[in-house]
Structure formats: C-alpha cells, structure tokens
C-alpha cells in the first residue's frame, strides 16, 4: 500500500470520554479548520459553518440540553440527566458542524449536506494527521430545533454533527471493517 494512503487506513474514532487535554492550540486549530473547509462544493455555496464549544461554554451548553431533555422526558433518571449534562465536557474542544441549506439553489440539498459532512470528516482526518483524536457524534441534540435555537441557528440550518477533539487518553483498537469485495461491484451494459 502506498504510504500516502496509510493515514486513511489508520484513522479511527476515539470515544469522546477518552479525549483529554491538550486540544489543538489556536494556531493549529486555525490551520486544521482552514484545511477542513477545502471540500467539494458544487455551486460554491459554502453550505456550512462551524461553532466552537470550549471551556465553561461546554458545560453551560450541556446544562441547557439537560433542561430540554428533562422537560421532554420528565421520567428521565438522574443518571441519564447527568449524562446529558456532561455529554460535551469530556473532550477539551467540540466543533458543531452546521449545514446551511440553500433551498433556492439548483444544487440539491443532499449535495449540500454531503459537502458539510465532508467538512466534519476532514476535521477528524486532519486531527488524526496532527496527532490528536476525535469523534463525530450526533444524538438527539443534533436534530432538535430548540437546541438549534440555543446555538443561534437559522431555520435553514441544522447540526450535521458535533466533532469532539482532544488527545487520546487510551490506545484505541481498530474495529472490524467491511471487506471491499462485499461492497464493490462493476456495472456493465
């Protein structure tokens, strides 16, 4: 295998609970995000934006989400409520990757969403290349309009994922991967 592909062969997600300090410093983060936004973008719409959650803001965000969760599910156990409250506090840095859909564009919304997903993946891949770990998570908060309001999203915007970044605190074993032979076919007329 060419050495250039080893990064793709070795990249894996690190559970957010296993991501600690340090996160990329400001200069490194800027370079990482500059690289991550270099994605295929049909129509040059830039159908994405990024929101940083860091420091005390992560706990404040989690507390607001826990309030929504308990309001929607009053029977929620204390343990689940605490999980909601702390969900964003483990990794030192969380980037919310937001799709900004242009409904009036000739570019189908699915292409705009895929473009945004590529940004999220580029953040993960770039972080790994720099020696950091990451995990792309969604969960109910990514799809909740009240949460979107907390993040200041417009009606045409939604969270594609929360990318948790930091330094791996454990060695993460690779998981089983699908066999290419089971996935690749050849079309013939």
N, C-alpha and C positions, 0 to 999 in steps of 0.2 A: 504494500500500500504506500502511495506517495506520502511523504512527511507532511505535506500541506493539508492532507485530509485527517491527520491524527487528532486535531482539535475537535472535529466533528465526531470522530469515533470515540473520544474520551469524555466529552461533555456529559454531565449528568446533573440532576437537580439535587440540591442539599436541602433537607427539611428546614423550614424557617426557624423551628425551635433549636436547630443546630448551627445557626448563623450568629456569630458574635462579632465583637469589635476586632479589628477595625473594619469599617466600611471604606470604600474609596474616598480619598480626600477630595476636596473641592476641585482641584485642578484635574485629577484623574477622572472624577465623575463627569466633569465637563467634556473631557476628551471621549469618554465612553459614550455619553449621550449624543455627542456630535456624530460619532461613528454609527450609533444605533439608528439614527433617523435617516440614514442613507439606504432607503428601501425602494423597491419598485413602487412607483406611484403613478398609475395611469391617470392622465389628465393633469398631473402636477397639482392635485387638490390639497395636499398635505392634510389628509383626513385624520389627524391625530394630534394629541398634545399630552404633556406629562405633568403630573403633580407629585411633588416630593412630600413625603411624610417622614419626619425625623425628630428625634429628641422627644420632648414632652408632648408635641403635637400627636404622636402616635397613640399615646395613652388617652389623650382627650378625644381623639377620633374613636378609639375603641369604646370609651365610656358612652359616647353618643350612640354608637351602634348597639351597645348593650341595652340602652334605654328603649330603642326601637324594638329590639328583639323581645324584651320582656313585655312591652305593650302589645305586640302581636301574638305573643305566646305566654300569657300570664302563668301558665302551669310550669314554665321552664324551671329546671332545678338550679340550685345555687351554683353547682359545679359547671353547668352549661353556661350560665350567665357570666361566671368568672372567665370561662374560655373565650366568650365573645369580647369581654372587656380587655383581655390581654392579647388577643389574636395578632395584633400588629406591633407588639412591643418586643418580640424576641430578636429579630434581625435589627441591626442598627439603622438600616435605611430601607424604606419602602417607596417604590415608584408606582403610582397609579398611572396606567397607560389607558388613555381615553380616546375612543373613536369619536370623531366629529363628522357625522354623516351629512353629505350634501345631497339632499333628496332631489334637488332641481338639476343635478348633473346627469350627463349621459352615461357616466361611469356607474355601473350597477353597485348598489350598496354592499353586496358581498365582496366586491373587489376592494372597496374602501375598508371594510372590516379586515380583510386579509392583509392589506397594507399595514394596518395598525397592529395586527398580530405579529407581523414581521418585525416591527419596532420592538415589541416585547421580547421576541426571541433573540433579536440582535443584542438586547441588553443582557440577557442570560449568557449568550455565547461570548460576548465581549468581556463580561465579568469573569467568566471562566478563563478566558485567554490572559487576563490580567492577574490571575491567581486568587480571585475571590469566588465565592459560591453564591448561588441564587436559586430561588424557587418562584415560579409563576403560579399564583393562586387566584381563584375567583371566589367561590362561595356565594351565599345569598346576597351579600352586600354589593357585589358587582352588578346585580340585576335589580336592585331596589331603588325606586325613584326618590324616596325620602333620603336615602344615602347619597344619591346623585345631587340632591339639593344641598346637603351638608358640604359636599365637595365643590359646590358652585357650578355644577354642570348645567348647560342649557338643555332645552328639550331635545335637540338633535344630537346630544352627546350621551355616551354611556361608557362605563368602565369595561375594558376588554380583559384586564387583569391587574392584580397587584403583584409587582415583582419585588420580592424580598431579597435584599443584598447584604452581604457581610463576609466574614472569614469563616470557613468551615471549622467547626469545633470537634468534628469526628471525621474519620475516614469513611466515606460512603461507598458501599459496594455497588457495583453496577447491577442493574436489574436485567432480567431476561428481555431480550429484544426479539422482534419478529424476524423470521427468515425472509430474506429478499425473494427467494424462489416462490414463496407463498403469496407474494404481493405483485410481482412483475409479470405482466403478460405482454404479448406482441399482437398488435392489430394487423390484420391482413385483409385486403379486399376480397 
